[in-house]
Amino acid sequence: MEPTSDTVAEGRLIHETTYLQRNSNFRELEIGGIKIDYFDHQNKVIHEVKKSAKLEDAHVWQLKYYIYVIEKAGLEGVTGILEYPKQRQKEEILLSERDIIEIEKMCEHIDQIINHDTCPDVINMPFCKRCAYYDFCYVGESETL
């Protein structure tokens, strides 16, 4: 679903055409089922590029999760920067002990959903139609909508 999403394709285009001057310290990184836009291995900084700050809270938690995954893999002192090139904005993101507890609760909740016999109800929010995972939630829903 995600690789064919128009939203993901637009994000990929922004990723590929923005910050072309980044040096060799910045690399795309895949670890633990996630794909990080840029990782500066020398300074231990994740750079996550977003097209819009509309869902900023979700972006912050996504980046905190990325930091969490890398630190769980054994690299300490990782930080993150959310980058919004269209708005020319950057925001530094840090992972706190409280964040780690919250992420672990979220992961437990996700595991409960995955292991449940039935799917949760569709939340039907305005942003759902543009979500890369829309089809996962709405498969078979056309008969009931």
N, C-alpha and C positions, 0 to 999 in steps of 0.2 A: 504494500500500500504506500508506504512512505516514499520509496524511490520514484513512484509515478505521480506523486502529488504536485500540483502546480505551485503550491506554496513552497514546498521543498525545492523545486526546480528554481524558483525565483531566489530563494536563499542561497542555493548553490552558485547561481550567477553572481550574486553580490559577493559571496566568498571568493570566487575565482577572479573577480575584476577589481576588488578593493584591496588596498594595502599591498600592492604589487612590489613595493620596495622592501618588504620584510626580508631580513637576511636569513642565512642558513640555520640560525638558532631556532627559528620558528618552523615547526613541522606539524603536519596533520598526524593525529595519533588515534589508533583504535585500541581499546583496552576494555575488557569485561563487558563486551556487547555494546559499548558506546563509541561514538566517533566524535573526536574533539577537533574543532576547526583549526586551531593553532596551539601548539604547546612549545613554549620557550624552555627547553630543557636546562639551559644554563642558569636561568633565574627562577625556574620552577613556577612559571606563570602560565595559566590557561587563558587563551584569548578566544572568546565566543562571540561571533559576529551575528547580529540580528538585523532584520530589515526594518523593524519598527519597535518602538517601546510600548506598544499597546498592551501586551501581556507581560509587562515587566516583572511582576511577582513570579510568574512561571519561569521566566528567563533566569531570575536570581536563583530559584530552587534547582533548576536544571544545572546551573554552573556549580552550585554548592554540592550537588550530587556527584558531578564530575570530580571535584576536589576530593570528596569522600572516597570515591572509587580508587583514585590514584594513591591516596594516603593508605588505604587498605592494602594496596599492592606493595607498600613498603617505602614510598617516597614521602618524607615529611616536609612540612613547611611550604606546601603548595598554596598559591593564591590564584585569584582569577580576575579577569577584566572583561566586563560586558561592553561590547562595542556596537554602537548604532551609527554606521557611517553616513546614512542619509541625514541624520540630525546632528552629525559631528559631535556625538556625545560618547563618553566613556565612564564606566563606573567600576570601581574596585570592589571585589567580592571576597570576603573572608569566611572561613568555616569555624563556627564556635562549637563548644561542647554541647550547648543547647540545640544547635542545628543537627549535630550528629544524632542526638536522641530523637529528634523529630524525623530525620531521614530514616532511622531504623524503625520507627513506628509506621512510617509510610510504606516501607518495604514489607513489613509484617501485614499491613492492610492489603497490599497488592497480592501477596501470597495467599491470603484468605480468599480474595476475589478469584484468583486463578484456580484455586483448589475447590471452589464452591461448585455444586452441581448445576446451578443455573446462573445465567448472566444477570448482572444488576440492571435495574431499570435505566432506560435512556434518560439522560439529564436534559437534553434538548435546549441547549444554550445557544445564543446567537453565534458564537465563535465555532460551534460544532461543524457547520457546513464547510469551513475553510481548513478544518483539521486534517492533517496527514493520515490520521487513523479513523476517519469518518466511517469508512466501510465496516470496520470492526464493530462499531456500536449499532449501526443501522442496517446490517444485513438481516433480511427478512422482515424489516419493520414496515415496508410499504403496504403490506396486507392489513396492518393494524392502524396506520396513520390516516 
